[in-house]
Amino acid sequence: MASSLPLLKIPLLFASATLTHAGLTPPNPPAKTIEANRFGATDILSHRAAVLWSNVLGESAVILASHSDSPLAQRVLSILVPAVAPTATHIRITSTFLLGCILMCAGGFTRIACHRELGQYFTWELSLRNNHKLVTTGPYAVVRHPSYTGLLMMGIGNVLGLFGAGSWWRECGLWATSLGKTVAVQWAAEWLIAPALIVWRVRVEDEVLRKEFREQWDAWAQKTQYRLIPYVF
C-alpha cells in the first residue's frame, strides 16, 4: 500500500483545475461580428478543458487505485499506468507541483476578478461594445492587461503541475508513450507560445483603446504604466 500523503494531492488537483477552467471560460457570449471586425482580429486562445480534466481525473484515479488491492484498482492501474505498476506509488506532492498549483489558482482568481471588473465588456475577441467604457479599477489599476497576467500564471502552472516531477505523466511512464508525448508537446507548446502572442495582443489592444479613448487612456497609461507585470513589463 502506498503512503497516504499523495491522497492530499487530489483536492489540490481539483482546486487548481476548477480555477483554471473558470479562468479559461468566456464570461460573456462572443462579440458580434460587427464589433469584432472593426479591428480585423480574432481570438488567439483555445479552450483546453478536455486535456486538463483528462489529466486531473487520470492522475486522481491512479492515486486512489494505488491505495487499494481490489481487482478494480488493479485493473485501473493496468490501464492508466503504461510502465511497471509500482511506479504509480511515485506520484507525490513536490515543490514543483505546489508551485504549479499556486500559479494556477492565482491565475484563475486573477482572471475571475477581471471577468467581474469588466462585466459585459470582457470578451475573448478584440472588440469594442456599443457604449464601451474604459475600465481602470480593480486589477486594471495594477496593470493594464491583468487578464493576460492571469493567463500566463495559469499556463506556467499547468506545465509545472501536470507534467512536472511527481506527476502522473512524469512518474508513470506516459512520457514514453506516443499519446503522452503528443499531448505533452501540444499542451506545452500552446502555453509556451502564449507569451509571445500575449505581448503582441496587448500592444494591439493598447493601440485600439488609445485611439478610442484618447485623453482618458493617456491618463490611465500614465498612472498604470505596466502592461502585464508590475515594475517589469
C-alpha positions as CSV (number, residue, x, y, z in Angstrom):
1,M,0.0,0.0,0.0
2,A,1.2,3.5,-0.8
3,S,1.8,6.4,1.6
4,S,-1.4,8.4,2.3
5,L,0.3,11.7,1.5
6,P,-0.4,11.6,-2.2
7,L,-4.1,11.5,-1.4
8,L,-3.7,15.1,-0.4
9,K,-2.8,15.8,-4.0
10,I,-6.3,15.1,-5.2
11,P,-8.1,18.1,-3.7
12,L,-5.2,20.3,-4.8
13,L,-5.5,19.0,-8.4
14,F,-9.3,19.6,-8.4
15,A,-9.0,23.1,-6.9
16,S,-6.3,24.1,-9.4
17,A,-8.2,22.6,-12.4
18,T,-11.5,24.2,-11.3
19,L,-10.0,27.7,-11.1
20,T,-8.1,27.2,-14.4
21,H,-11.3,26.1,-16.0
22,A,-13.1,29.1,-14.7
23,G,-10.3,31.4,-15.9
24,L,-10.4,29.9,-19.4
25,T,-14.2,30.0,-19.7
26,P,-15.6,33.1,-21.5
27,P,-17.9,35.0,-19.1
28,N,-19.9,36.5,-22.0
29,P,-21.1,35.4,-25.4
30,P,-18.7,36.1,-28.3
31,A,-18.6,39.7,-29.6
32,K,-20.9,40.4,-32.5
33,T,-19.2,40.3,-35.9
34,I,-19.6,44.0,-36.5
35,E,-17.9,44.7,-33.2
36,A,-15.0,42.3,-33.6
37,N,-14.4,43.0,-37.3
38,R,-13.7,46.7,-36.6
39,F,-10.2,45.6,-35.8
40,G,-9.7,42.6,-38.0
41,A,-8.5,40.5,-35.1
42,T,-9.7,37.1,-33.8
43,D,-9.2,35.2,-30.6
44,I,-5.8,33.7,-30.1
45,L,-6.8,31.4,-27.3
46,S,-8.3,27.9,-27.4
47,H,-10.1,26.0,-24.7
48,R,-8.1,23.1,-23.4
49,A,-10.6,21.7,-20.8
50,A,-10.6,18.2,-22.2
51,V,-6.9,17.8,-21.8
52,L,-6.9,19.5,-18.4
53,W,-9.6,17.4,-16.9
54,S,-8.4,14.1,-18.5
55,N,-5.1,14.6,-16.8
56,V,-6.6,15.5,-13.5
57,L,-9.1,12.7,-13.5
58,G,-6.5,10.2,-14.7
59,E,-4.0,11.1,-12.0
60,S,-6.6,11.1,-9.3
61,A,-7.8,7.6,-10.4
62,V,-4.2,6.3,-10.3
63,I,-3.6,7.8,-6.8
64,L,-6.8,6.2,-5.5
65,A,-6.1,2.9,-7.2
66,S,-2.6,2.7,-5.8
67,H,-4.2,2.8,-2.3
68,S,-6.3,-0.3,-2.9
69,D,-5.6,-4.0,-3.5
70,S,-9.0,-4.6,-5.1
71,P,-9.3,-6.2,-8.6
72,L,-10.9,-3.0,-9.8
73,A,-8.0,-0.9,-8.6
74,Q,-5.5,-3.2,-10.2
75,R,-7.5,-3.0,-13.5
76,V,-7.4,0.8,-13.3
77,L,-3.6,0.7,-12.8
78,S,-3.1,-1.7,-15.7
79,I,-4.9,0.7,-18.0
80,L,-3.6,4.0,-16.7
81,V,0.0,3.1,-15.9
82,P,1.8,2.0,-19.0
83,A,5.1,1.4,-17.2
84,V,5.6,-1.1,-14.4
85,A,2.7,-0.8,-11.9
86,P,4.8,0.1,-8.8
87,T,5.7,3.4,-10.5
88,A,2.2,4.6,-9.5
89,T,3.5,5.0,-6.0
90,H,6.0,7.5,-7.2
91,I,3.2,10.1,-7.8
92,R,3.7,12.6,-5.0
93,I,3.5,16.2,-3.9
94,T,6.6,18.0,-4.9
95,S,7.7,21.6,-4.7
96,T,7.3,21.8,-8.4
97,F,3.7,20.7,-8.1
98,L,2.9,23.1,-5.3
99,L,4.4,26.0,-7.3
100,G,2.2,24.9,-10.2
101,C,-0.9,24.8,-8.0
102,I,-0.2,28.3,-6.6
103,L,0.2,29.7,-10.1
104,M,-2.9,28.0,-11.4
105,C,-5.0,29.2,-8.5
106,A,-3.6,32.7,-8.5
107,G,-4.0,33.0,-12.3
108,G,-7.6,31.7,-12.1
109,F,-8.5,34.1,-9.3
110,T,-7.0,37.0,-11.4
111,R,-8.9,36.0,-14.5
112,I,-12.2,35.8,-12.5
113,A,-11.5,39.2,-10.9
114,C,-11.1,40.6,-14.4
115,H,-14.3,39.0,-15.6
116,R,-16.2,40.6,-12.8
117,E,-14.5,44.0,-13.1
118,L,-15.1,44.3,-16.9
119,G,-18.5,42.7,-16.8
120,Q,-20.2,42.8,-20.1
121,Y,-17.1,44.3,-21.8
122,F,-15.0,41.2,-21.3
123,T,-14.7,39.2,-24.5
124,W,-12.1,36.9,-25.9
125,E,-12.3,38.7,-29.2
126,L,-10.7,42.0,-29.7
127,S,-13.7,44.3,-29.9
128,L,-15.4,47.4,-28.5
129,R,-19.0,47.1,-27.4
130,N,-21.6,49.7,-28.1
131,N,-21.2,52.5,-25.5
132,H,-17.9,50.8,-24.3
133,K,-16.3,52.2,-21.2
134,L,-12.7,52.2,-20.3
135,V,-12.3,50.2,-17.0
136,T,-9.4,51.4,-14.9
137,T,-10.3,50.0,-11.5
138,G,-9.7,46.7,-9.6
139,P,-7.0,44.6,-11.2
140,Y,-6.9,47.1,-14.0
141,A,-5.4,49.7,-11.6
142,V,-2.4,47.4,-11.0
143,V,-1.5,46.6,-14.7
144,R,-3.4,47.4,-17.9
145,H,-3.9,43.8,-19.0
146,P,-4.3,41.7,-15.8
147,S,-6.3,39.0,-17.6
148,Y,-3.3,38.1,-19.6
149,T,-1.1,38.1,-16.5
150,G,-3.5,35.6,-15.0
151,L,-3.4,33.5,-18.3
152,L,0.4,33.4,-18.1
153,M,0.3,32.2,-14.5
154,M,-2.2,29.5,-15.3
155,G,-0.1,28.4,-18.3
156,I,3.1,28.1,-16.4
157,G,1.3,26.4,-13.5
158,N,-0.3,23.9,-15.8
159,V,3.1,22.8,-17.2
160,L,4.7,22.6,-13.8
161,G,1.7,20.9,-12.0
162,L,0.5,18.5,-14.6
163,F,3.8,17.5,-16.3
164,G,6.5,18.2,-13.7
165,A,8.2,16.0,-11.1
166,G,5.7,13.8,-9.1
167,S,3.0,13.9,-11.8
168,W,1.2,11.0,-13.4
169,W,2.6,11.9,-16.8
170,R,6.2,12.0,-15.4
171,E,6.2,9.2,-12.9
172,C,4.1,6.5,-14.6
173,G,5.7,6.4,-18.0
174,L,3.1,8.4,-20.0
175,W,6.0,10.5,-21.3
176,A,7.3,7.4,-23.1
177,T,4.1,6.7,-25.0
178,S,3.1,8.2,-28.3
179,L,-0.1,9.6,-27.0
180,G,1.6,11.0,-23.9
181,K,4.3,12.7,-26.0
182,T,1.7,14.1,-28.4
183,V,-0.4,15.6,-25.6
184,A,2.5,16.9,-23.7
185,V,4.1,18.6,-26.7
186,Q,0.8,20.1,-27.9
187,W,-0.1,21.3,-24.4
188,A,3.4,22.7,-23.5
189,A,3.8,24.3,-26.9
190,E,0.4,26.1,-26.6
191,W,1.4,27.6,-23.3
192,L,5.0,28.3,-24.1
193,I,4.0,30.1,-27.3
194,A,1.4,32.1,-25.4
195,P,3.8,34.7,-24.0
196,A,4.8,35.9,-27.5
197,L,1.1,36.0,-28.6
198,I,0.1,37.8,-25.5
199,V,2.8,40.5,-25.9
200,W,1.5,41.1,-29.5
201,R,-2.1,41.1,-28.3
202,V,-1.6,43.7,-25.5
203,R,0.2,46.0,-27.9
204,V,-2.7,45.8,-30.3
205,E,-5.3,46.3,-27.5
206,D,-3.4,49.3,-26.2
207,E,-3.4,50.9,-29.6
208,V,-7.1,50.2,-30.1
209,L,-8.0,51.7,-26.6
210,R,-5.7,54.7,-27.1
211,K,-7.4,55.6,-30.4
212,E,-10.9,55.1,-28.9
213,F,-10.5,56.8,-25.5
214,R,-7.6,59.3,-26.3
215,E,-7.0,61.5,-23.2
216,Q,-8.7,59.1,-20.9
217,W,-6.4,56.3,-22.0
218,D,-3.4,58.6,-21.8
219,A,-4.2,59.4,-18.2
220,W,-4.7,55.7,-17.3
221,A,-1.4,54.7,-19.0
222,Q,0.5,57.4,-17.1
223,K,-1.0,56.2,-13.8
224,T,-0.8,52.5,-14.6
225,Q,2.4,52.2,-16.5
226,Y,2.9,48.5,-16.7
227,R,1.1,46.2,-19.1
228,L,1.5,42.7,-17.5
229,I,3.9,42.6,-14.6
230,P,4.4,45.5,-12.2
231,Y,7.9,47.0,-12.4
232,V,8.8,44.6,-15.2
233,F,6.6,45.0,-18.3
